[in-house]
Amino acid sequence: MKKFGRRPDDEPVLRLPTLVPSPSVSSPLASMEAAPAPRGGLPPPLAHSSVAVLPAASASPPAPPPSLVPRREDPPIHHPVMLASLRERVMEQIDPSAAATVSRDVLRRQIEEIIHGIANQDRLELSGREQIQLADDIADDMTGYGPLRPLLDDETINDIMINGPGNVYVERSGKLERVAVRFRDNDHIASVAQKIAAQVGRRVDESSPMVDCRLPDGSRVNIILPPLAIHSPCISIRKFPARRLSMDGLIKNGSMTPAIGQLLEIASRARLNVLVSGGTGSGKTTLLNAMSQFIDHTERVVTIEDAAELQLQQPHVISLETRPPSLEGTGQVTQRDLLWNALRMRPDRIVVGEVRGAEAFDMLQAMNTGHDGSISTVHANSTRDALTRVENMVQMGQVNLPTRAIRSQIVAALDIIVQVERMRDGQRRIIQLSEVIGMEGEVITTNDIAAFEYQEEDAHGRIVGTYKSTQALPKFKSRLAYYGLQQAWAEAMSQI
């Protein structure tokens, strides 16, 4: 068995020769092409010596009509079973421990040499392009994520969705499209999923068929396997952009106007408690990352997430991540556990990546106990719905807490709610900026600082609109005055 590692520098690179059938090997196709055609225009009958002899238990199939016999210039048709067999033979000649010590380019080149040797030995009609493609596939499976590599390298793709071996979709510019990327079978998808999960110490199999994890670059991954996913393992990847969008970048790409960006910057510098609300893929985490750039570098920040994807640029940041239960059902650490622990870590601000359960109560408690400037995200359709969602999540963990007490906690904790939305033209926009004013009876009162109003659709299909504002003084004007930002807030409001 051939074992290989890194080729010495002085060893010449193997050049792939052109595959030419040996003249000593006779085939029906070669015999037909070599013999002259009779005057009637039809090829001569195949010689008896060139017909393959089948076992006695099988009957010889009739020869196909001349019109159905492929000519030599037609591309060869390779059965998947033959390719799978060739792949297995290549893998048998690879030492995994040696392959792990070389780069992908060296590994791919040596795999290509093995494929070429097998193709010559067995007289396989495998073109040079097909050999290179097979070598790329095997190298990607061994060193990366198989067919996902070109999709992960494409910076124009925001989301990757694998629904089946030949059913892969991506999102570009807010629009979904199907791509011509294929996995070999369901087992191939499961193998890639297990490799992704293992990199961050997670496991996914039949006993634990769901997992949230991340790639080394911070991209978020959700995996669900059969029997929960009926037809095929499913992988959903929210890619982490190589270039982190700042507030200026969000303004340039149309997510907000400069005035809205200035209001959010002032809210962050004045240590207001902010809740970012929106649907799936609307840009909540991107906005949270952009707002975090205005946090003072002297502050201690603790982030809490299910799958760590926030990348704050401050020097004093502690990132905490939840842990699922083990196979024995022990060892689970929830966001609520991390919030309790974070309160003992002397944080100046607490950033919760996403509130989705009973930890909402602890988030409100943290905001009400001296951790001003905390930020979190929640799934909701509007700023009013976000308040209802937070109230419902608090009741999940505090069943006997009166409704008025919960709403009083919300009013005391939250200052601003930002609603983001991925609109039908694919653009992610801030559509509502509301402040939490107080309570009137049993109802929480809010005021829209700014709200996006649709006007028209331009010639390129992009939505055009403007922001409207009531120009009312905010309830947190004393906080703005304390940080010397009251005049800056008034100037930004005048530009809406």
Secondary structure by P-SEA (a helix, b strand, c coil): cccccccccccccccccccccccccccaaaaaaacccccccccccccccccccccccccccccccccccccccccccccaaaaaaaaaaaaaaccaaaaaaccaaaaaaaaaaaaaaaaaaacccccaaaaaaaaaaaaaaaccccccccccccccccbbbbccccbbbbbcccbbbbcccccccaaaaaaaaaaaaaaacccccccccccccccccbbbbbbbcccccccbbbbbbbccccccccaaaaaaaccccaaaaaaaaaaaaaccbbbbbbcccccaaaaaaaaaccccccbbbbbbcccccccccccbbbbbbbbcccccccccccaaaaaaaaaaccccbbbbccccccaaaaaaaaaaccccccccccccccaaaaaaaaaaaaaaccccccaaaaaaaaaacccbbbbbbbcccccccccbbbbbccccccbbbbbccbbbbbcccccccccccccccccccccaaaaaaaaccaaaaaaaaaac
